Amino acid sequence: MKRIAAATGTRVLGPNCLGIILPALNLNATFDPITPKPGHIGFLSQSGAVITTVVDWSIPAGIGFSAVVSVGNQADLGFADLLPAIATGPGTRAVILYVEEVRDGRRFLEAAKAVTPDIPVIAVKSGASERGKAAASSHTGSLAGSYAVYAAAFREAGILLAGSLEEAFQLGELLASEGYPAGDRCVVISGAGGFAVLAADYAEKHGVPLPPLPPGILDALDAFLPPIWNRTNPMDIIGDGGAARFARVFDVMIARQDLWDIACVVSVPSAVLNPVELAHEIARFSGNTRKMVVCCLLGGESMKGAVRILKDHCIPNFPEIEDAFRAVGTVLASGRRGKGAAPPCDARRGD
C-alpha cells in the first residue's frame, strides 16, 4: 500500500490509527462520535484510545483543539512529519504529544528544534518501565527505547516532558494562553492566608522565585489594604474585601508591570466574594498586562461560573495550587523566555 501510494504522491496516515479531527473545519475523519470544540492546542497521539478519552474529557473541561491526529504505526507519516504540520497550522499555540516510539529520531529532533522556538511542545512519553516497554511493543509494534534517552533528546529539542496527560494539558493550556514569560519574578495575590502559605511552600518546591515586593508596590498597596495585611510575597490581602479589593491590587500591578513577570491569583469561596465579578476583574487584569497570569480559583460548585469566564478569556485556572506552581516551575526550568507579550486570544483581545 505504501509503495502504491508513494507512486502517486499520496501520503498515508497509520495504519492502526483513529484518524484526524480538525474542529475549526468541522472535520471528524475518525470513528470517535465526539468532535471537540475548536481551540489552540494541537494533539498528536500514538494511541487512538488516549485520543477518544481526552476528547471526551475535553468537552466538560472546556479545552479546545486546533487539530487532533492519531499517529498509529507510522508506516509513512510519523511525528517528524506531523509535528511541524500541526504546529504551523491555523490557530495552534501549543502542541501535546503522546509518544510510544519515534521512528526517525534524527529527523524528529530536527523538526522539533525548528518548531519549539515559536510553538511550545509538551510530550508524555510512555514505556518508562520495563513492562511499559513490553506493552508498547505489543500495542503498536513500537521499540520504546530508553526513557532516559528520550527525556534527554526532548530536552535538547526544547520539548517539555510531562509526567501525565493531566500535567501535559495543564502545561498546554498555560502556554497556549500565556506564552513563555520574559522572566521568573512571580507575585502571588491571595485572599486567603492559609493558601498564601501553601503557595510559598509550592513555589520553593518547584523552583518559582517569589522576590520581595519592591517599595513602590508596597507603598501603593498600603494606601488601601487593611493594616494587618502581611506586606510580603505571597500577598495575603485579607479575605473581607471581595472582588473590589482584588481589582485595586490588580490596578497597582498593571501600573508597575516592570517589577514582575508572573502573577498567580488565588481565591476561595467566601460570603463577601462574588466569584463571577472576580473572574471579570482577572480578565481585565490579564487584558491590560503583557505578563503571565495564572489563576487558582479554588473550590467547587460556587466557582464554576467564574472558571467558565476565565476559560472564555483564555486564562488558565488550576484546581490545586501545587498544580499551578508545578506547571510554572516546569516552564521556567525549560530556560525558554518570551518577550513578555502573551499571544493574542480571541476572547481577551476581541480579534
N, C-alpha and C positions, 0 to 999 in steps of 0.2 A: 504494500500500500504506500509506504514511504517513497519507494523508488518511482512508482507511477505518479505520485503527487509532485515529486521533485521535477519530473519531466515536463510538467505543465505549469510549474511555478507556483504550485499550491502549497501552503503551509498547513501542518497538521497539529492539532491540539490533542494531547492524550497519548495513547488510549488509557482506559481505566480512569476516566475523569468525569466530573459532573457537567462541565461546560462553562459558559461565560454569561455574566449578567452585567448589563450597562444600564443602571437605573435611570439616568437622565434621558436616555433614549427609549425607556420603557421596553428594553430588550431583555428577555429572560430565556436564553437558549440552554436551559438545563431541565432536569426533571425535579427541581425543587419548586413546589407550588407557590412559594412566597417570594415576592420581589421586594428587596429592601428599599428604603427611601433614598433619594439622591443625596449625596454628601461629598466630603472631601478626602475620604480615606480609600486608597486602593488596597485590595486584599488578594494576595496570591497564596494558594494553599495546595499542598500536595495531597491533601485528604479531602474528598468530597463530603464526608460525614462531618468534618470540622466546619466546612462551609455551611451546611444546612443548619447546624447547631448555632453557629454565630449569627447567621441571617435571622433565624427565629428569635434569638435573644436580642438582636439589634432593634427590633420594632418597639417593644416597650422601653428599651433603654434610650431610644431617640437618637441612635447612631446612624449616619448615612454614609453611602459609598459612592465613589466615582466609578469603580469597577470591581467586580468580584470574578476571579478567574481560578478555575480548578486546573492545576498543572498536570496531575496524573503521572504517568510513567515516562513522560518526556522523550518519546520516540523521535520527535522533531523539535517542536518549540519547547524550550526549557526556561528556567529562571533567568538565564543570561539574556534571552530574547524578550521575555515578558516584562521584566522589571523596568527597563528603560521605556518600553511602550506605554505601560500604565503610568509611570512617574511623570511622563511628559504629556499625558492625556489631559483633556479638559477637566478642570475642577480639582485635580489631585493635589493635595498639600502634604500628604504623608502616605507611606506605603507600609503595610504589615505583611510579613511573610511567615507562613507555617512551612518549615523545611524538614524533610526527612533526609534527602540527599541532593546535593548539587552535582550534576554530571560533569560539566566542563568548568572546573574550578577556576582556572586562569581567566577564561573569558567572562565568567560571572564576576570575579573581582574587578576586572577592568570596567565592566558595565556598572557595577555598584559604585566604584570610585568616581565615575562620570556623573552619577545621579546624586549622591549624598551631599555634595556641597550646596545644592539647591533644594532638594526634597528630602526630608528626614525619612529614613528607612529603619524599621524595627523588625527584628526576627525572633520567632520562637523556634528553637531547634530541638526536635525530639531525638530519641536514641542516646540519651546521656548515660543510661545504664546498659549493662550487657544484655539484659532481657529486652530493653527498649530497642537496641540494635537488631536483635533477632526478630522482634515484631515488625520493625520497619522493613527488613528484608523480605518477610513473608507477605507484607502488605502491598508494596509497590515494586518489589524486586530491588529495593534500594540498598546500597552499600553505605550504611550510615556513617562509618568512619569515626575517627576520634572526636569526641565532643570538644575537647580542649583545642584541637587544631581548628575546628570550625569557629570556636569562640575567638581565637586569636586572629583568624582570617577576617571575620566580621569586624572586629575592632580596627584592623588595618584598613578596611574598606569604608570605615565610617558608619557601619551599621550598629545600631543599639540592640543589645541582646536582652530579651525579656525572659523572666523565669516562668511565665504562664501566659495564657491567652488574655486573661483579665488584665494583667500588667501591661501586655502589649497594647491593648486597646486604650488603656489609660494614658500611656505614652503617646499613642497615635492621636487621640483627641487633643491632648495638651499641645503637641507640636503642630498639628493641623490648624489649631486655633491661634496659638500664640507665637509660633516660630521659636528659634533659639534666642535666648536673652543676650543682651550686649555684655552683661557682666554677671557677677554672682551675688551681689548685695541684696539680701532678702529682708523684707519687713513683714511682720505678722500683725494684723489688725484683728483683735478678738474681743467679742462681747462677753466672754466667759473666762474667768481667771484660771479655772482648772485646765481648760483646753489650751490656754496660753502656756502653761507649764508643760503640758504634753508636747506642744509644738516645739518648745525649746529642746526637749529630750530627743524628739524625732529628727529635728534639724541637725543636731550634733551627730546622731547615729548615722544619718545618710549624707553627711558632708555638705550641708547647706549653710553657708555663713549667715549669721544674724548680727551684723555690726551694731554698735550703739547708735542711738538716734542722735543726729547732729543737733547742735544748739538751735539752729534756725527752725527745725521742725519742732523741737521740744517747746520753744517759746510760743510758737503758733498754737500748739495743742493745749498748753497750759492756759491759754486765754479763754477756753470754753469747756474743757474737760473737768470733771469733779476733782477736787484737790487730792482725793485718795487714789487717783489713777497711778499706775506703777512707774511711769516715766522711764520706761525701758523698752527694749525689743526682745521678745514679743510684747506688743502693747495690750494691756488689759484696759479697755476704755470704759469698763463698768457697764453692766447689762441693763441699766434702768433708763437709757436714753432713746431706745428704739432706732428706727431707720434714719431719723433725722440726725442723730449723733454720728452714726457711720458716715452720713453724707458730708458732714462738716470735716471729719477726718479725711475723707476722700478729697475734698477741696484742697486741703493742705498738701496732700501727697501729689495732686495734679500740679500745684504751683511749684513744687520742689522736685520735679522729676529727675533732676540732675543728681540727686542724692541716693537713688535706689534703682534696682534693676528688676526685682521680682516682688510682687505683693501677694500675700496669702490672706484671704479674708475668711474669718472663722465666726460662725454664728450658730446659736442653738435656739430651740423653741422657748418662747417667753410670752408672758401675758402682755408685755408692753411693746413687743416687736411684731410688726406686720411683715412676714417674710416676702410677700409679693412686692411691697414697697422697697424693701431692701434689695431685692433682685433688680428692680428698675434702677436703683441708685448704683449698684455694681455695674450694670450695663452702661450707665452714664460715665462712671469712673473709667471703665475699660475703653470706652469710645474716645475719651479725652486724654489718654496716655498712649505712649509708644513703648509700653513695657509689658512684661508677662504678668497677667493677673490670674491667680488660681483661687478657687473657692472651695470652702468646706462648709456647706450649709448642712449641718448635722441634724439627724432626727429621722422621722418617718413621714406619716400622713400629712402633718402640718406644713412640711417643707416641699411637698410635691409640686404645687403650683409655682413656687419660686424657682425650683430646679428646672422646670419646664421653660420658664422665661430665660434662664441662663443658657439652656440648650438652644433656644431660638436665636440667641445673640452670639452663638458660637463661643461661649465662655465655659471652660471646663469646671465641673464640680466633682469633688471626691467625697464619697460617703464616709471615709475614715481619714483622719488627719495623717496617719502614718503613710497611707497610700499616696497622699499629695507630696509629702517630703521624699518618699522613695522615688517617685517619678521625677521631681525636680532634681534630686540628687543624681539620678541616672543621666539626665540631660547635662548637668554641669560636669559630671565625670567624663563625658564624651570629649570634653575640651572644645567643642564647637561653640562659637559665639556668633550672634547675629548682629544686625545694625541697630537693634533697639526698636525696630518697627515691626509690629505684628502684621502678618499677611492680611490682605483685605478680606472682610467677612461680609457676605451679602446683607445679613440682617443688621450687623453692627454699623456698617457704614452707608447702607442704603444704596449700594450699587448692584 
